[in-house]
């Protein structure tokens, strides 16, 4: 638990009572902070009262005596329209902050490294934490792992590895990491940022406060998307960060790049072969090579760890659930949980890795729908549509002559895909046994509590499948 002694006696309101909000409220109370809480959900308010928390309606109570409002990142505070509590707090000059802000102000000299981007954040954060943990005390938090204030005190020899969304970055004005990985920026969460320009600006804010130290902080930036190229160029011109470019699409004259699955590091203008990323068992595909290359670059340049020692630790990485996670194999057919693929670009990363795909997709659609996925349609044996996006996606698939079936719910889709995949074994003209792939290209909130909930249900349904197939 982070020592919050220096904020004892302060008055802080917690807005939003999800897992992190409740954790923060209890941590603050334990530190002697005066805490009140609020949530728009009556159910969460009732749960908070049962836990003994002081509930105050922040929509009407006076805010002038508060030191801060600890804000849940999922609640809009600017676009598309600010929550009324955010409007009141700003009018009263009360700062909106994240739990990450409290961690930073009470980290007592521990290194902070952060990972952000549109896709790949969780895998890269987990991989980075896994590698570093072999060499120094390390805790993983932010969007994955522990809530920030539940992490252990590590002292000056440790490292906090944080996955940060654009929402969290906006709420953490003191953010000043020793190292940053920026993976990619593509359209996502645009309504929350007032468009693409605002989204890019929110991501770039992670570089706004470089720490004043004896050496420049490390900015590892994959330059395979245009916004990231432009950010890297601006940081180079500013000369406050040591920018390490990374690419999986092209050779670079500096930094780190991947060619045909081989990792190269450029030293004194010469590319040096480091190792074959294709042998990493849980990091398949170009997108995972991007994750691995960025993690390698940060660990290598921030801590100077031997390249082969880094690769050795990557080999033992177990992967993350819901991210191309193999659930089961039945008669040679693989069943893959990629529930984390909540937009088309994330789904593309999975579709690029397999052939003869029985594709389960749909949910709450994101802006852009399935655009950018045309090249993968020859790999699709059949699509199984669920959720709100089913009608929209069916029209897109029909225009591309892809067979599909309306399933509406995940249990129906799993049964249908299983039956078709098992029936397709050994058919003339086919090769390989096929893959039943949950890669929805949609948010989960129309039918599920979260992408984890969706992926867990998929996994449980797959584990219940019989070996011999099903009858419709």
N, C-alpha and C positions, 0 to 999 in steps of 0.2 A: 504494500500500500504506500502511495506517495505521501510524504510528510508535508502537510499543509499548514504547519504551525504558524507561518508568517501571515496567514489571512484569518487567523482566529479573531472573532469579534466582528467580522464583516457581515453585511446583510446581502444575501444573494437569493434571487428568485430563480427557480428552475422551470422553464417552459417546455413542456413535452415530456411525457412519462413513459417512454419506451425503456428498453433494457439499459441504455446508457443514462437516460435521465434519472431513473431510480438509483442506479449505482452512484451517480454523482451526488444526488441528494443525501444519501447515507454517508458517503465519504466526507462531505462538507459538514454534516452534523457531528460526525466523529471528531472533526478538527476544531470544533467550537464555533462554527459559523452559524449565524441565524439564517434559517432556510425556510422559505415557503415554496409551494409547488402549484402548478396548474397544468391542465390539459383540456382540450376541447371534448375529449371522450368522457362521457359519464362513467363508463365502465372503468377506465383508468383512474379517474378521480376516486371512485369507490375503493379500488385496490390500494391506492395511496393512503387513504384514510385508514384502511385496515392495517397497513404497515406502520401506522402512527405518525405519518408525515402531516405537517401543517399545510392545509389546502387553503389557498387564497385566490379569488377570482381576479387575475391580473388584467382583465378587461375593464375593471371598475375601481379596484383598490388604488390608493395613492402610491405612486412609484418613487416619489422624491427622495425617500430615505434609503433606497437601495444603492448598493455599490455596483451591481451588475445584474444582468439577466443572462443566465446560462441557457442558451438557445439550442433546441434540437435542430440539427442541420436539415431535417426533412420538412420543416415548416417554412413556407415562403416568407421572406422578410423584405424583399424588394419586388421582384417580378414573379408571376404575372400581376399580382397585386399583393402588397404587404399585409401580413396578418395585423389585425387591429392592435394587438399587444406591442408589436414592433413599432407601429406608428406612435403609440403612447410613450414607449420607452425612449425613442429618439427625440420626441418633443420635450421630454424631461431630461435629456442629455445623459441617459443611462446607457452604458455600452452593452451591446449584445455580443456575447463571447461563447466559445466552445469549451468543452472539457480539455481539449488539447492546449488551449491558452493557459489554463491553470497548471497543466503538466509542465509546460515550458518555463513558467515563472517559478516553478518549484523543483526543477530537475537537478540542481546542485552540481552542475558541471558535467553531467552525463552527455555524451555525444547524441545528436539527433540526426537521423537520416530518414528521408521521406520519399514515398513513391506516389506518383500521380499519373493521370492519363485517362483516356476514354475507356480503353480495354486493356486487360492484362494486369491491372493493379494488384489484385489479390494474390495471384500466382507469383508475381515478382516480389511482393512483400514477403510472402511466406518463404520463397526460395532465398531471398537475401537474409532473412532472419535465421534460416537453417544453416546457411554457410557461415555467417558471422558467429553463431553460437558455438562453433567449434573452436574459435580463436579468442573470444572475449565474452564477458557477461552480456547477454542480449535479451531483450524483451520485445515482443511484437504486439502492436495495438493499433488504435485508430478504427478503420472500418472493419478490420478482422482482428482476431485475437482478443485480448482483454480490453475492457474499457480503460481509457488512459489512466485514470486515477487508481485503478486496481493493480497496476504494474508494480513490480518490486523497485525499491531504491537500488540503483546500480553504482552510484559514485562515479568518479572521474575515469575509471577504467572500462566503463560499460557503454552500451549503445542501445538507444530506443529506436526501433524500426517501425515507422508509422505509414500505413496506407491512408492517404488523404483524398477525399473527394473535393470537387470545386466548392461545394457547400461549406465544408469544414475549413478550407483555406480562407474563404471570405470572413469567417468568424474567428480567425486566429491572427490578430494584428501583430503579435510579437514573434511570429514564426520566423526563425533564423537558423535553419539547419546547416550542419557541416557538410552534408551531401544530399543531393536530390537526384532522383531518376524521373525523367519525363518521357513516357513511353510513346504516346501518340495523342493526337487531338483530331477527332472527327465529330460531325454533328450529333449532339446528344444533350438532353436537359436544356434545350434552347429556350423553352418558355420560362424557365427559372432564371435565365440570365439576360432576357431581352433580346435574344438572337445570338448568332455565331460570334460576333465581335465581343459581346459581353462574356460569352463562355470562354473564349481564348484569353481574355483579360483576367478572368478569375483563375485560370490555370497558371498564367504567368506571374500572378501575385505571389506564388510560392518562392520566387526569386527576389522579392522586393527588399528584404532585409538581410543581406549577406553578413554573417558574423564577422566581427572585427577580431582577427586572430593573427598569429604569426605567418599563416599561409592562407591562400585563397581557398574558399570552399569549392567542392566538386559539383559540377552540374553535368550529369550524364543525360544526353538528349538524343533519342532516336530521331534521325532527320528524314524519316521516310514519309512523313506527312508535311504538307506545306506550312501549316501554322508552327510546327516544331522547328522547321528549318529557319523560319523568320525569327522565332524566339532565340534560337542558338546564335544567330547572327547579331541580334541586338545585345545579347550578353557578352559576346566576344568584343564588340565595339565598346561596351561599358567597362570592360577589363576589371570587373570586381569578382568574377567567377572563373575558375579553371574549367572550361567547357570541353567535355569529351564527347565528340559525336559518335553515334552508333548507326549502323545500317545493316539490314538484311536484304536490301535490294541492289546494292551497288558497292563497288570497291571505293574505299576512302583513302585520301592521302594523309589522314591523321585519325587517331581514335581507334575504334574497334569495328570490324565488319564481319559478316558471315557470307560465305560463298559456297553453294552446294552443301550446306550443312557443316562446313568447316569454319571454325572460329579463328580469326586473324586479329592480331594487335599490331598497329603501326608503331615502330620504334625508329627514331632518327630517319624517318621517311621511307623505311623498308617494312613491308608487311611480313610479320613473323607468324607462322602457323602455331596455334595454341593447342587445338584438339578438335575431335569430331563430335559435334553436338548430337548427331543422329544416334549415338549410343546411349544417350541419357534416357532411361526407360519411361519416365513420366513427363518428359518435355518434348513431345512429338509435334512436328509441324513448324512452319515458318514463324507463326506468332509466338510459339514457345521458344524458338531460337532467338527471337527479339528479346523476350524476357531474360533468357540466360545471358545473352551478350551484354545487356544493360547491367545486370547484377555483377557479372564479371568485371565490367569496366569500373563500377563504383568501388567494389572491394579492392581491386588492384590499385586504383589511383588514390583512394582515401587511406588505405591501411598498408599498402605495399606487400600484400600477401602473395606468396609464390603461385604462379598460374596453375601448376599441376595440383597444388593443394586445393585450390578453388574448385577445379573440375572434379576432384575426388569427392568433395562434399556435395557437389551437384548430383553425382551419380546416386547418392543415398537419399535424395529428396523423394518423399512419398507422394507428392502431388496433393491436390485439393479436391474435396468433393464438389460436384456440380460443375466441374470444368473438364469436360472430356474424360470423365471418370468411368473406367470400365466396371460395370456392375456385375456382369455375368456373361458367360458364353454357353450357348445351348446348341449342340450339334454343329458347332463351328460358326454360328451366328453370334456376333458380339452385340451387347446391349450397352449403350454409352449414354451416360447422364451428363448433358451439357446445358443444364437448366440455367446456368449463369449467362448464357448467350441471350441477352435481353434486347439486342438490336441486330440489324442485318449484318453489320460488319463483324460482330462477334460470331454470328452463325457461320459466316464465310470461312472463318478460321477453322471451324470443325469440318465443314463440307469439303475443304481443300485436302483433308487428311484421309478421306475414305472414298470407296467406290461401292456400287450396288447398295445405295442408302435407302432405307425405309424411314422416312423423315417425319417425325412428329413435331408440328410447329403450330404457333398461334398463341393467343392471349390478348393482352391489352396492347394494341399496336403503337409503335413509335413513329415519329415523323420520318417519312421516306419509305416506309413499308419494307418491301423486299428488294429495293433498288440496289444494284451492284452484284446480284447473285446469279445473273444469267449464265455466266460461264460454268457454273456448277450443276446446271439442270440436267445435262447428260448423265450425271452420276446418280440421279434420283430414280429409283425403281417405282416409288409411289410416295405420295405425301398424305399425311393424316392430320386433319385440321381440327383445332380446338379453340374455344374461347371467342372473344369479341371479334377478333381479326379474321375469322373463318371465311366470311363472305368476301371480304376484300381480297384476301390471299387466293381464294379459289379463282377469281377472275384473272389474277396475275399468272397463276399456274396454267390456267386453260389457254391463255394467249401463247404459252410456251410449250404446249402439248405435253404437259406433265400430268400423269394420272394422279387423281386425288380422291379422297373420301372424307365426307363430313362426319366427324366423330363427336364433336362438341365437348366431350369431357375426356380427361386423361386416361381413365380406366378403359374406356371403349377404344381409345386410340392404341393403347399398349396391346390389347387383345388382338385388334385387327392387324397391326404391324407384325406381331409375333406370328400369327397364322400365315400371313403372306410371305414373310421371310422364310419360315420353315417349309412352306409349299414350294418356294423357289429354288430349294436346294437341288442341285444336279440337273436342272433343266438344260436342254440343248442350247448351246450358244452362250451359256453363262460361265463365268470364272470367278472363283472366290465364293465365300459363303454369305457375304452381305453383312450389313450393320443396321440394327435398329437404333436410330439416333434421336434422342430428345435434344433438339437445339432450337428453341422456340422463336427466336428473333423478335421477341415481344416481352414486355413487362408481364408480371404474374398477377397483378392486383385484381384482375377481374374475377379470378376463381380461387386465388391462394393468398396466404398472408405474406409470402415472400418467395423469391426464387428458390430459397432453401427448402421451404415447405413443398413447392412443386417438385423439386428434385428428389426429396425424401420419399414422396408418394410414388414417383416413377420407380425408384429403387425398390420399394416394398412390393409394388405390383410385379416388377420383373422377377423378384425372388420367389413370388408365388406361382410363376408360370410352370406348367408341366413340361417335361422333356419332349413329349410327343406332339406338341402343338395343341390347338384349340379348334372347336367348331364354332362358326358364327351363329 
